Amino acid sequence: MAVDDECKLKFLELKARRIYRFIVFKINDQKVVVDKVGSPDETYEDFTAALPANECRYAVFDLDFTTSENCQKSKIFFIAWSPDTSRVRSKMVYASTKDRFKRELDGIQVELQATDPSEMSFDIIKARAI
């Protein structure tokens, strides 16, 4: 499975320059490519709306939060989105290529696997960040 150079470039821009809030990736013709990007002013709800209900995707989300000590922090999440309603073959392809793709993105701090929107609610994301 090849990874398009644009995937790595966009991720570096998210990590270093913070010009994106999220990036959604998809597998297209045996290659991981960028599907959608979210601007820095987009919310977590915009991100979840960008994930298709019936298709698998990989995604990264840059979460800004405040700790209990009132410190501003940021964490980069890797989310493997594999809804129950997606095709079995698609789930297998995404599951088998996830680790290799994740290695290409240096700087992932938290990983999350979700098959249903309730498994990646904002409260769960926030709890995993702290």
Salt bridges, closest charged atoms under 4 A:
ASP4 OD1 - LYS31 NZ 3.42
ASP5 OD1 - LYS8 NZ 3.92
GLU6 OE2 - LYS10 NZ 3.89
GLU13 OE2 - ARG17 NH1 3.75
ASP35 OD1 - LYS26 NZ 3.93
ASP35 OD2 - ARG57 NE 2.90
GLU55 OE1 - ARG57 NH2 3.07
ASP62 OD2 - ARG18 NE 2.98
ASP64 OD1 - ARG18 NH2 2.44
ASP64 OD2 - ARG21 NH1 2.99
GLU104 OE1 - LYS8 NZ 3.22
GLU104 OE2 - ARG100 NH1 3.57
GLU111 OE2 - LYS98 NZ 2.68
GLU111 OE1 - LYS102 NZ 2.33
